[in-house]
């Protein structure tokens, strides 16, 4: 399997931290030198290892924000 190249362009924030020290973070990331997208996933403290996550375009993030704003939580 080929290496995945990524560059964190902007760290937006952390949602939580696991008992093993990994943080669930929202970042703006460029994957394999492509246009940066918003990304939500678990990261180790050095940003060398990552868990599964979800990547969203700016439009998808706006739609998600609208959905969340409409929820009664």
N, C-alpha and C positions, 0 to 999 in steps of 0.2 A: 504494500500500500504506500502511495506517495505521501510525502510530508505535506501537511496543511500549513500554509503560510498565513499569518494573521498579524495585523497591527492595530492595537487599541488606539484609536484617534482621540477619543474622549471618554473618560470615566464619569458616568452620570450619577451613579449611586449604588449602595448596597442595601438589599432588602433583609437579609438574614445571614447568620453564620452557624454552621454545623458544629457538632461536638469535635470533629476532627480539624476544625479551623478553616474549612472551605467556606467561601462567601458566595451567595447568590447575588449577582451584580447585573445592572443594566449599563451597557457600554455601547459606544459607537465604534464599530470594528470594520476594517477592510479585510476581507477574506481573499487570499490568492490575488492580491493587487487589483481587486475589483472595487467598485464604488462602495463606500462605507454604508453599513446598515446598522440598525439598532438590534442589539443582541442581549438576550436574557439567559444566563446560565450560571452554573457553579464553577468557581475557580479556586485553585490552591493559592496560598499566600504569595507565591512568586509569579503567578500568571504563566506558569509553564505547563500545568496540567489543567484540563477542563472536563466538565461533565456534559451530558446532553443538554441541549438548549433549544431556543427558538429565535430565529432571525426575522426581523420585520423591516419593511421599507418605511419611509416616513409616512406615506399614506396609510399603510396598515397600522402603524402606531397611532395615528390620529383616529382611525376607526375604533381601535381598542380603547382609546381614551374616552371616546363618546359612549361606548358600551359600558365602561366602568362608571362613568359619571351618571348613567341612567340606572344603575343598580342601587338598591336600598340595603346597604351593608353597614 
